[in-house]
Structure formats: structure tokens, C-alpha cells
Amino acid sequence: MTPDEPVFRVRVEAATLDDLRSVVDELEPDVGCRGVARAEGDGFAIDVYLPGSKLATARSAAVTVLENQTETGLARQAEVGQGNRFAARGEVPRGLGRKE
């Protein structure tokens, strides 16, 4: 994987847990912090992260692209403001943290 390569969140599906395990072992994805297989329809599924280069080889398996995580991450980073929002004297902090 190259640093510029996009990462996709995908759902991998299989008829049995053994088949799902086999596909996941073959793809070697990043399972993130919620790498749990679940019963879905007539089989089982798991959501994983794959770089774009592995996505092409994964097309032979039952793989559904859910989201381009790279694009989503960049869009969310653009929402983050610059500077210190509390720098103006007399500004009261807001949010969920404890106010002291």
C-alpha cells in the first residue's frame, strides 16, 4: 500500500463462517476495532478496510464497497477550524467537557 492509496470500507459476505474466514485470510484486511462477523441474511458478513490495490483482487469474493474512507476522512478534516476558539478574552468554553 502506498501513502497516496485510498482506503475503502467494505462488507465481505460468505455463506458460512469458514468461508468468511477463508476470504478474510486471503484478503488480509484491516478489521478495525470492530472486527466481528455477524449473521446476515442466509450467511455471514464482516465490515473491513481495504486499500484500493487489494479492492481489485477482492472483486472475486462477495465484497460490497460501503464507503471511500480516505475521501470521508479528508472531508471531515476540512471541517476542523484553525486557531484557538477560546483565545478571545471573556469567551466561555462550550461543549461536553467539565467547566471550571
N, CA, C and O atoms as a GROMACS GRO file, in nm:
protein
  400
    1MET      N    1   0.084  -0.118   0.000
    1MET     CA    2   0.000   0.000   0.000
    1MET      C    3   0.088   0.124   0.000
    1MET      O    4   0.183   0.133   0.078
    2THR      N    5   0.057   0.218  -0.087
    2THR     CA    6   0.130   0.343  -0.093
    2THR      C    7   0.059   0.446  -0.006
    2THR      O    8  -0.060   0.432   0.021
    3PRO      N    9   0.131   0.550   0.038
    3PRO     CA   10   0.068   0.651   0.124
    3PRO      C   11  -0.047   0.726   0.055
    3PRO      O   12  -0.137   0.774   0.123
    4ASP      N   13  -0.045   0.736  -0.078
    4ASP     CA   14  -0.149   0.809  -0.150
    4ASP      C   15  -0.268   0.720  -0.186
    4ASP      O   16  -0.368   0.770  -0.240
    5GLU      N   17  -0.259   0.592  -0.157
    5GLU     CA   18  -0.362   0.498  -0.197
    5GLU      C   19  -0.488   0.514  -0.110
    5GLU      O   20  -0.479   0.518   0.012
    6PRO      N   21  -0.606   0.523  -0.173
    6PRO     CA   22  -0.728   0.536  -0.094
    6PRO      C   23  -0.761   0.407  -0.019
    6PRO      O   24  -0.724   0.297  -0.062
    7VAL      N   25  -0.830   0.422   0.093
    7VAL     CA   26  -0.873   0.309   0.173
    7VAL      C   27  -1.026   0.305   0.170
    7VAL      O   28  -1.092   0.408   0.186
    8PHE      N   29  -1.082   0.187   0.149
    8PHE     CA   30  -1.226   0.170   0.139
    8PHE      C   31  -1.278   0.084   0.252
    8PHE      O   32  -1.213  -0.012   0.294
    9ARG      N   33  -1.396   0.119   0.301
    9ARG     CA   34  -1.466   0.033   0.397
    9ARG      C   35  -1.556  -0.057   0.315
    9ARG      O   36  -1.638  -0.008   0.237
   10VAL      N   37  -1.541  -0.188   0.331
   10VAL     CA   38  -1.617  -0.284   0.251
   10VAL      C   39  -1.682  -0.388   0.340
   10VAL      O   40  -1.637  -0.414   0.452
   11ARG      N   41  -1.789  -0.448   0.290
   11ARG     CA   42  -1.854  -0.559   0.358
   11ARG      C   43  -1.820  -0.686   0.281
   11ARG      O   44  -1.842  -0.695   0.160
   12VAL      N   45  -1.766  -0.784   0.353
   12VAL     CA   46  -1.734  -0.914   0.294
   12VAL      C   47  -1.840  -1.012   0.342
   12VAL      O   48  -1.868  -1.021   0.462
   13GLU      N   49  -1.900  -1.084   0.246
   13GLU     CA   50  -2.007  -1.178   0.280
   13GLU      C   51  -1.973  -1.318   0.233
   13GLU      O   52  -1.905  -1.336   0.131
   14ALA      N   53  -2.020  -1.418   0.308
   14ALA     CA   54  -1.999  -1.558   0.271
   14ALA      C   55  -2.113  -1.641   0.331
   14ALA      O   56  -2.182  -1.597   0.423
   15ALA      N   57  -2.131  -1.761   0.277
   15ALA     CA   58  -2.240  -1.848   0.321
   15ALA      C   59  -2.216  -1.906   0.460
   15ALA      O   60  -2.310  -1.923   0.538
   16THR      N   61  -2.090  -1.938   0.492
   16THR     CA   62  -2.057  -1.998   0.622
   16THR      C   63  -1.945  -1.918   0.688
   16THR      O   64  -1.876  -1.840   0.623
   17LEU      N   65  -1.930  -1.940   0.816
   17LEU     CA   66  -1.820  -1.874   0.888
   17LEU      C   67  -1.684  -1.920   0.836
   17LEU      O   68  -1.591  -1.840   0.829
   18ASP      N   69  -1.673  -2.047   0.801
   18ASP     CA   70  -1.546  -2.097   0.747
   18ASP      C   71  -1.512  -2.030   0.615
   18ASP      O   72  -1.397  -1.995   0.590
   19ASP      N   73  -1.613  -2.012   0.528
   19ASP     CA   74  -1.591  -1.943   0.401
   19ASP      C   75  -1.551  -1.798   0.424
   19ASP      O   76  -1.462  -1.745   0.358
   20LEU      N   77  -1.618  -1.734   0.519
   20LEU     CA   78  -1.587  -1.594   0.551
   20LEU      C   79  -1.444  -1.583   0.604
   20LEU      O   80  -1.369  -1.494   0.564
   21ARG      N   81  -1.408  -1.672   0.693
   21ARG     CA   82  -1.273  -1.674   0.749
   21ARG      C   83  -1.169  -1.693   0.638
   21ARG      O   84  -1.063  -1.629   0.640
   22SER      N   85  -1.199  -1.780   0.544
   22SER     CA   86  -1.108  -1.807   0.432
   22SER      C   87  -1.088  -1.682   0.346
   22SER      O   88  -0.975  -1.650   0.308
   23VAL      N   89  -1.197  -1.613   0.315
   23VAL     CA   90  -1.187  -1.491   0.233
   23VAL      C   91  -1.109  -1.384   0.307
   23VAL      O   92  -1.024  -1.317   0.248
   24VAL      N   93  -1.138  -1.366   0.435
   24VAL     CA   94  -1.067  -1.265   0.515
   24VAL      C   95  -0.919  -1.299   0.526
   24VAL      O   96  -0.834  -1.210   0.518
   25ASP      N   97  -0.887  -1.426   0.544
   25ASP     CA   98  -0.745  -1.467   0.549
   25ASP      C   99  -0.675  -1.438   0.416
   25ASP      O  100  -0.558  -1.400   0.415
   26GLU      N  101  -0.746  -1.456   0.307
   26GLU     CA  102  -0.688  -1.432   0.174
   26GLU      C  103  -0.666  -1.282   0.148
   26GLU      O  104  -0.564  -1.243   0.093
   27LEU      N  105  -0.763  -1.199   0.188
   27LEU     CA  106  -0.756  -1.055   0.162
   27LEU      C  107  -0.661  -0.982   0.258
   27LEU      O  108  -0.603  -0.880   0.222
   28GLU      N  109  -0.646  -1.035   0.380
   28GLU     CA  110  -0.565  -0.972   0.485
   28GLU      C  111  -0.604  -0.825   0.504
   28GLU      O  112  -0.519  -0.737   0.492
   29PRO      N  113  -0.731  -0.799   0.534
   29PRO     CA  114  -0.776  -0.661   0.552
   29PRO      C  115  -0.743  -0.609   0.691
   29PRO      O  116  -0.699  -0.684   0.778
   30ASP      N  117  -0.766  -0.480   0.710
   30ASP     CA  118  -0.763  -0.420   0.843
   30ASP      C  119  -0.905  -0.433   0.896
   30ASP      O  120  -0.998  -0.379   0.835
   31VAL      N  121  -0.923  -0.502   1.006
   31VAL     CA  122  -1.058  -0.523   1.058
   31VAL      C  123  -1.102  -0.410   1.151
   31VAL      O  124  -1.214  -0.412   1.201
   32GLY      N  125  -1.016  -0.313   1.174
   32GLY     CA  126  -1.053  -0.201   1.260
   32GLY      C  127  -1.076  -0.247   1.402
   32GLY      O  128  -1.027  -0.352   1.444
   33CYS      N  129  -1.150  -0.170   1.477
   33CYS     CA  130  -1.173  -0.204   1.617
   33CYS      C  131  -1.300  -0.286   1.636
   33CYS      O  132  -1.331  -0.326   1.748
   34ARG      N  133  -1.373  -0.311   1.528
   34ARG     CA  134  -1.498  -0.388   1.540
   34ARG      C  135  -1.499  -0.505   1.443
   34ARG      O  136  -1.594  -0.523   1.367
   35GLY      N  137  -1.395  -0.583   1.446
   35GLY     CA  138  -1.383  -0.696   1.355
   35GLY      C  139  -1.466  -0.815   1.400
   35GLY      O  140  -1.411  -0.917   1.440
   36VAL      N  141  -1.599  -0.802   1.394
   36VAL     CA  142  -1.687  -0.907   1.441
   36VAL      C  143  -1.776  -0.954   1.326
   36VAL      O  144  -1.845  -0.873   1.263
   37ALA      N  145  -1.773  -1.084   1.299
   37ALA     CA  146  -1.862  -1.140   1.198
   37ALA      C  147  -2.003  -1.146   1.256
   37ALA      O  148  -2.021  -1.170   1.376
   38ARG      N  149  -2.102  -1.125   1.170
   38ARG     CA  150  -2.240  -1.128   1.216
   38ARG      C  151  -2.326  -1.203   1.115
   38ARG      O  152  -2.298  -1.205   0.995
   39ALA      N  153  -2.430  -1.264   1.165
   39ALA     CA  154  -2.526  -1.333   1.078
   39ALA      C  155  -2.601  -1.227   0.999
   39ALA      O  156  -2.649  -1.128   1.055
   40GLU      N  157  -2.611  -1.249   0.869
   40GLU     CA  158  -2.679  -1.153   0.783
   40GLU      C  159  -2.743  -1.228   0.667
   40GLU      O  160  -2.674  -1.290   0.587
   41GLY      N  161  -2.875  -1.222   0.657
   41GLY     CA  162  -2.945  -1.294   0.552
   41GLY      C  163  -2.924  -1.444   0.568
   41GLY      O  164  -2.948  -1.500   0.676
   42ASP      N  165  -2.881  -1.509   0.461
   42ASP     CA  166  -2.857  -1.653   0.463
   42ASP      C  167  -2.712  -1.688   0.496
   42ASP      O  168  -2.673  -1.805   0.488
   43GLY      N  169  -2.632  -1.589   0.533
   43GLY     CA  170  -2.491  -1.616   0.558
   43GLY      C  171  -2.436  -1.528   0.668
   43GLY      O  172  -2.503  -1.497   0.766
   44PHE      N  173  -2.310  -1.489   0.649
   44PHE     CA  174  -2.238  -1.410   0.748
   44PHE      C  175  -2.165  -1.296   0.677
   44PHE      O  176  -2.132  -1.306   0.559
   45ALA      N  177  -2.140  -1.188   0.752
   45ALA     CA  178  -2.072  -1.072   0.694
   45ALA      C  179  -1.983  -1.007   0.798
   45ALA      O  180  -2.002  -1.023   0.919
   46ILE      N  181  -1.885  -0.933   0.748
   46ILE     CA  182  -1.796  -0.854   0.833
   46ILE      C  183  -1.756  -0.729   0.754
   46ILE      O  184  -1.731  -0.736   0.634
   47ASP      N  185  -1.750  -0.616   0.824
   47ASP     CA  186  -1.703  -0.492   0.762
   47ASP      C  187  -1.554  -0.477   0.790
   47ASP      O  188  -1.510  -0.489   0.904
   48VAL      N  189  -1.476  -0.451   0.683
   48VAL     CA  190  -1.331  -0.438   0.695
   48VAL      C  191  -1.284  -0.321   0.610
   48VAL      O  192  -1.362  -0.261   0.536
   49TYR      N  193  -1.156  -0.289   0.621
   49TYR     CA  194  -1.094  -0.181   0.544
   49TYR      C  195  -0.991  -0.239   0.449
   49TYR      O  196  -0.906  -0.319   0.489
   50LEU      N  197  -0.999  -0.198   0.322
   50LEU     CA  198  -0.906  -0.247   0.220
   50LEU      C  199  -0.848  -0.130   0.143
   50LEU      O  200  -0.920  -0.036   0.108
   51PRO      N  201  -0.718  -0.135   0.115
   51PRO     CA  202  -0.660  -0.035   0.024
   51PRO      C  203  -0.709  -0.060  -0.118
   51PRO      O  204  -0.750  -0.171  -0.151
   52GLY      N  205  -0.706   0.042  -0.200
   52GLY     CA  206  -0.755   0.033  -0.336
   52GLY      C  207  -0.692  -0.079  -0.416
   52GLY      O  208  -0.759  -0.141  -0.498
   53SER      N  209  -0.564  -0.106  -0.395
   53SER     CA  210  -0.495  -0.211  -0.471
   53SER      C  211  -0.550  -0.350  -0.439
   53SER      O  212  -0.555  -0.435  -0.528
   54LYS      N  213  -0.592  -0.373  -0.316
   54LYS     CA  214  -0.649  -0.503  -0.279
   54LYS      C  215  -0.796  -0.513  -0.318
   54LYS      O  216  -0.851  -0.622  -0.330
   55LEU      N  217  -0.858  -0.398  -0.339
   55LEU     CA  218  -1.000  -0.399  -0.374
   55LEU      C  219  -1.022  -0.466  -0.509
   55LEU      O  220  -1.121  -0.537  -0.527
   56ALA      N  221  -0.932  -0.446  -0.604
   56ALA     CA  222  -0.945  -0.507  -0.736
   56ALA      C  223  -0.940  -0.659  -0.727
   56ALA      O  224  -1.016  -0.727  -0.797
   57THR      N  225  -0.854  -0.714  -0.643
   57THR     CA  226  -0.845  -0.859  -0.630
   57THR      C  227  -0.960  -0.915  -0.548
   57THR      O  228  -0.993  -1.033  -0.559
   58ALA      N  229  -1.022  -0.831  -0.466
   58ALA     CA  230  -1.132  -0.875  -0.381
   58ALA      C  231  -1.263  -0.888  -0.457
   58ALA      O  232  -1.359  -0.943  -0.403
   59ARG      N  233  -1.270  -0.839  -0.578
   59ARG     CA  234  -1.394  -0.841  -0.654
   59ARG      C  235  -1.444  -0.983  -0.679
   59ARG      O  236  -1.563  -1.003  -0.702
   60SER      N  237  -1.354  -1.081  -0.675
   60SER     CA  238  -1.396  -1.219  -0.698
   60SER      C  239  -1.477  -1.271  -0.580
   60SER      O  240  -1.559  -1.362  -0.597
   61ALA      N  241  -1.456  -1.216  -0.462
   61ALA     CA  242  -1.533  -1.256  -0.344
   61ALA      C  243  -1.660  -1.170  -0.337
   61ALA      O  244  -1.677  -1.077  -0.416
   62ALA      N  245  -1.747  -1.201  -0.244
   62ALA     CA  246  -1.869  -1.123  -0.224
   62ALA      C  247  -1.835  -0.999  -0.144
   62ALA      O  248  -1.852  -0.997  -0.022
   63VAL      N  249  -1.787  -0.896  -0.212
   63VAL     CA  250  -1.742  -0.773  -0.147
   63VAL      C  251  -1.827  -0.657  -0.196
   63VAL      O  252  -1.845  -0.639  -0.316
   64THR      N  253  -1.879  -0.579  -0.102
   64THR     CA  254  -1.958  -0.460  -0.135
   64THR      C  255  -1.886  -0.339  -0.079
   64THR      O  256  -1.859  -0.333   0.041
   65VAL      N  257  -1.855  -0.242  -0.165
   65VAL     CA  258  -1.791  -0.119  -0.119
   65VAL      C  259  -1.896  -0.034  -0.049
   65VAL      O  260  -2.000  -0.003  -0.107
   66LEU      N  261  -1.869   0.003   0.075
   66LEU     CA  262  -1.961   0.084   0.154
   66LEU      C  263  -1.924   0.232   0.150
   66LEU      O  264  -2.011   0.319   0.147
   67GLU      N  265  -1.792   0.260   0.152
   67GLU     CA  266  -1.750   0.400   0.164
   67GLU      C  267  -1.602   0.413   0.131
   67GLU      O  268  -1.522   0.325   0.162
   68ASN      N  269  -1.567   0.524   0.068
   68ASN     CA  270  -1.427   0.559   0.048
   68ASN      C  271  -1.383   0.633   0.174
   68ASN      O  272  -1.410   0.752   0.188
   69GLN      N  273  -1.317   0.564   0.265
   69GLN     CA  274  -1.278   0.622   0.393
   69GLN      C  275  -1.180   0.737   0.378
   69GLN      O  276  -1.179   0.830   0.459
   70THR      N  277  -1.097   0.732   0.276
   70THR     CA  278  -1.000   0.840   0.254
   70THR      C  279  -1.072   0.970   0.224
   70THR      O  280  -1.040   1.073   0.283
   71GLU      N  281  -1.169   0.967   0.133
   71GLU     CA  282  -1.245   1.087   0.099
   71GLU      C  283  -1.324   1.138   0.220
   71GLU      O  284  -1.327   1.259   0.246
   72THR      N  285  -1.386   1.047   0.292
   72THR     CA  286  -1.463   1.086   0.410
   72THR      C  287  -1.374   1.152   0.515
   72THR      O  288  -1.411   1.253   0.574
   73GLY      N  289  -1.257   1.093   0.538
   73GLY     CA  290  -1.164   1.150   0.636
   73GLY      C  291  -1.116   1.288   0.597
   73GLY      O  292  -1.109   1.377   0.682
   74LEU      N  293  -1.084   1.307   0.471
   74LEU     CA  294  -1.039   1.439   0.424
   74LEU      C  295  -1.150   1.542   0.435
   74LEU      O  296  -1.124   1.657   0.471
   75ALA      N  297  -1.274   1.503   0.406
   75ALA     CA  298  -1.387   1.595   0.417
   75ALA      C  299  -1.409   1.636   0.563
   75ALA      O  300  -1.438   1.752   0.592
   76ARG      N  301  -1.396   1.541   0.653
   76ARG     CA  302  -1.415   1.573   0.795
   76ARG      C  303  -1.301   1.659   0.849
   76ARG      O  304  -1.324   1.745   0.935
   77GLN      N  305  -1.180   1.636   0.802
   77GLN     CA  306  -1.068   1.720   0.845
   77GLN      C  307  -1.086   1.864   0.800
   77GLN      O  308  -1.044   1.957   0.869
   78ALA      N  309  -1.150   1.883   0.684
   78ALA     CA  310  -1.174   2.019   0.633
   78ALA      C  311  -1.271   2.095   0.722
   78ALA      O  312  -1.272   2.218   0.721
   79GLU      N  313  -1.353   2.024   0.800
   79GLU     CA  314  -1.450   2.089   0.890
   79GLU      C  315  -1.385   2.145   1.015
   79GLU      O  316  -1.444   2.229   1.084
   80VAL      N  317  -1.265   2.099   1.046
   80VAL     CA  318  -1.198   2.141   1.169
   80VAL      C  319  -1.145   2.282   1.152
   80VAL      O  320  -1.076   2.313   1.055
   81GLY      N  321  -1.178   2.369   1.249
   81GLY     CA  322  -1.135   2.508   1.243
   81GLY      C  323  -0.988   2.525   1.273
   81GLY      O  324  -0.921   2.432   1.319
   82GLN      N  325  -0.938   2.643   1.246
   82GLN     CA  326  -0.798   2.677   1.272
   82GLN      C  327  -0.790   2.770   1.393
   82GLN      O  328  -0.881   2.848   1.418
   83GLY      N  329  -0.683   2.760   1.465
   83GLY     CA  330  -0.661   2.851   1.578
   83GLY      C  331  -0.732   2.807   1.704
   83GLY      O  332  -0.792   2.700   1.709
   84ASN      N  333  -0.725   2.891   1.805
   84ASN     CA  334  -0.784   2.864   1.935
   84ASN      C  335  -0.917   2.938   1.945
   84ASN      O  336  -0.919   3.061   1.948
   85ARG      N  337  -1.026   2.866   1.949
   85ARG     CA  338  -1.157   2.930   1.951
   85ARG      C  339  -1.185   3.001   2.083
   85ARG      O  340  -1.281   3.078   2.091
   86PHE      N  341  -1.104   2.978   2.185
   86PHE     CA  342  -1.122   3.044   2.313
   86PHE      C  343  -1.018   3.152   2.338
   86PHE      O  344  -1.002   3.198   2.451
   87ALA      N  345  -0.947   3.193   2.234
   87ALA     CA  346  -0.841   3.290   2.251
   87ALA      C  347  -0.894   3.430   2.286
   87ALA      O  348  -0.825   3.506   2.355
   88ALA      N  349  -1.013   3.463   2.243
   88ALA     CA  350  -1.070   3.594   2.274
   88ALA      C  351  -1.103   3.600   2.423
   88ALA      O  352  -1.168   3.510   2.477
   89ARG      N  353  -1.057   3.704   2.487
   89ARG     CA  354  -1.079   3.719   2.630
   89ARG      C  355  -1.228   3.724   2.661
   89ARG      O  356  -1.303   3.793   2.592
   90GLY      N  357  -1.269   3.654   2.762
   90GLY     CA  358  -1.409   3.655   2.801
   90GLY      C  359  -1.493   3.550   2.730
   90GLY      O  360  -1.612   3.536   2.759
   91GLU      N  361  -1.434   3.477   2.641
   91GLU     CA  362  -1.507   3.371   2.569
   91GLU      C  363  -1.525   3.252   2.664
   91GLU      O  364  -1.429   3.207   2.727
   92VAL      N  365  -1.646   3.203   2.674
   92VAL     CA  366  -1.675   3.091   2.764
   92VAL      C  367  -1.668   2.961   2.685
   92VAL      O  368  -1.730   2.948   2.580
   93PRO      N  369  -1.591   2.864   2.736
   93PRO     CA  370  -1.584   2.735   2.667
   93PRO      C  371  -1.722   2.669   2.660
   93PRO      O  372  -1.803   2.681   2.752
   94ARG      N  373  -1.747   2.600   2.549
   94ARG     CA  374  -1.872   2.528   2.528
   94ARG      C  375  -1.840   2.382   2.500
   94ARG      O  376  -1.724   2.347   2.477
   95GLY      N  377  -1.938   2.299   2.503
   95GLY     CA  378  -1.917   2.159   2.469
   95GLY      C  379  -1.946   2.069   2.588
   95GLY      O  380  -2.006   2.111   2.687
   96LEU      N  381  -1.903   1.944   2.575
   96LEU     CA  382  -1.939   1.843   2.675
   96LEU      C  383  -1.842   1.837   2.793
   96LEU      O  384  -1.873   1.773   2.894
   97GLY      N  385  -1.728   1.899   2.783
   97GLY     CA  386  -1.630   1.891   2.890
   97GLY      C  387  -1.674   1.959   3.018
   97GLY      O  388  -1.773   2.032   3.020
   98ARG      N  389  -1.602   1.935   3.125
   98ARG     CA  390  -1.632   1.993   3.256
   98ARG      C  391  -1.590   2.140   3.257
   98ARG      O  392  -1.478   2.173   3.218
   99LYS      N  393  -1.678   2.226   3.301
   99LYS     CA  394  -1.649   2.370   3.309
   99LYS      C  395  -1.598   2.402   3.449
   99LYS      O  396  -1.664   2.368   3.547
  100GLU      N  397  -1.482   2.465   3.460
  100GLU     CA  398  -1.428   2.501   3.593
  100GLU      C  399  -1.402   2.648   3.601
  100GLU      O  400  -1.356   2.696   3.705
   0.00000   0.00000   0.00000
